[in-house]
Amino acid sequence: MIRNYLDAKPKVIVLTRDIDEIAQSFVELYKRNDKPFDESSLFVEGSEPLMRSLDGVNYAKTNNNGEFFFIDYADLVANTKNIINDLYEFLELDLFAHDFNNIVNENQENDAVYGLIGMHEVRNKVGRRDEVEQ
């Protein structure tokens, strides 16, 4: 449908992260919000948000004809500039000099809707939470 209605050469960015890290992130998020959480519920087939998202990532990997660009979270925080440069190349855009130590979230998500404050938190610099908050 994308090819028929939007662009004959679509470009889709797919963000990935280690499943155990995602699960731990949810556990910590629920703890910070004083909410009970059953970690096993993340791994039920078709469940939101993890397993259904994983199905989409697996589909993209299996059906990639050059339209999908995969960015792994660990790679992004470890090699930010290189990953972003590769992304610009994939998008066929001129490089732009970013400041990865002074990030401003201009489009704040209303996490109260989800009852999980901090779910879409954007830190002011690129890095893992444990590295950035030291």
C-alpha positions in Angstrom: 0.0 0.0 0.0 2.8 2.4 0.8 4.3 1.9 -2.7 0.9 2.4 -4.3 -0.2 5.5 -2.4 2.8 7.2 -0.9 6.2 6.4 -2.5 7.5 3.9 -5.0 10.7 3.7 -2.9 9.7 3.8 0.7 12.3 4.1 3.5 11.3 2.7 6.9 13.4 3.1 10.0 13.1 0.1 12.4 14.4 0.5 15.9 15.4 -2.7 17.7 16.6 -3.5 21.2 17.5 -6.7 23.1 14.3 -8.3 24.4 15.7 -8.8 27.9 16.7 -5.1 28.0 13.2 -4.1 26.9 11.6 -6.3 29.6 13.9 -4.8 32.3 13.1 -1.3 31.1 9.4 -2.0 31.6 9.9 -3.5 35.0 11.8 -0.4 36.1 9.2 1.9 34.6 6.4 0.2 36.5 8.4 0.3 39.7 9.0 4.0 39.3 5.3 4.5 38.9 4.5 2.2 41.9 2.4 -0.1 39.7 2.3 -3.9 39.8 3.7 -5.6 36.8 3.9 -9.2 35.6 7.0 -9.5 33.4 5.7 -12.7 31.9 2.8 -10.8 30.3 5.4 -9.2 27.9 6.1 -12.5 26.3 2.6 -13.7 25.5 2.2 -14.2 21.7 0.6 -11.2 20.1 0.7 -9.2 23.4 1.3 -5.5 23.4 3.7 -3.8 23.3 6.6 -6.3 23.0 5.5 -9.4 21.1 3.4 -7.6 18.5 6.3 -5.2 17.9 8.7 -8.1 17.6 6.4 -9.7 15.0 6.7 -6.5 12.9 10.5 -6.4 13.3 10.8 -10.0 12.2 8.5 -9.3 9.2 10.7 -6.4 8.2 13.9 -8.5 8.5 12.4 -11.4 6.5 10.9 -9.1 3.8 13.6 -6.4 3.5 14.3 -5.4 -0.1 16.3 -2.3 0.9 13.4 -0.3 2.2 14.1 -1.0 5.9 16.9 0.5 7.9 17.5 -1.3 11.2 19.0 0.6 14.2 19.8 -1.3 17.3 19.6 0.6 20.6 23.0 -0.6 21.8 24.7 0.4 18.6 22.9 3.8 18.6 24.1 4.7 22.1 27.6 3.2 21.6 28.3 4.6 18.1 25.8 7.4 17.8 27.5 9.6 15.1 28.3 6.6 12.9 24.7 5.2 13.1 23.2 8.6 12.4 25.6 9.1 9.4 24.5 5.7 8.1 20.9 6.7 8.5 21.4 9.9 6.5 23.1 7.8 3.8 20.1 5.4 3.8 17.7 8.4 3.5 19.8 10.0 0.8 20.1 13.2 2.8 23.0 15.5 3.3 24.7 15.1 6.7 23.8 17.4 9.5 25.9 18.2 12.5 23.9 17.1 15.6 24.7 17.9 19.2 24.1 14.6 21.0 24.8 16.1 24.4 22.1 18.8 24.2 18.8 17.1 23.1 15.6 19.0 23.5 12.2 17.2 23.3 10.0 19.6 21.5 7.1 17.1 21.2 6.5 15.8 24.7 4.3 12.7 24.9 1.5 12.9 27.5 2.4 9.8 29.6 -0.5 10.4 31.9 -2.7 8.9 29.2 -0.8 5.6 29.7 -0.6 5.9 33.5 3.2 5.5 33.2 5.0 8.7 33.8 8.5 8.6 32.1 7.5 6.1 29.5 8.5 8.4 26.7 11.1 10.3 28.5 13.8 11.8 26.3 17.1 12.4 28.1 19.2 15.5 27.2 22.1 13.4 25.9 22.4 10.1 24.0 23.4 7.2 26.2 22.2 4.4 28.4 20.2 5.6 31.4 22.8 4.2 33.8 25.6 6.1 31.9 23.7 9.4 31.4 22.5 9.8 35.0 25.9 9.3 36.7 
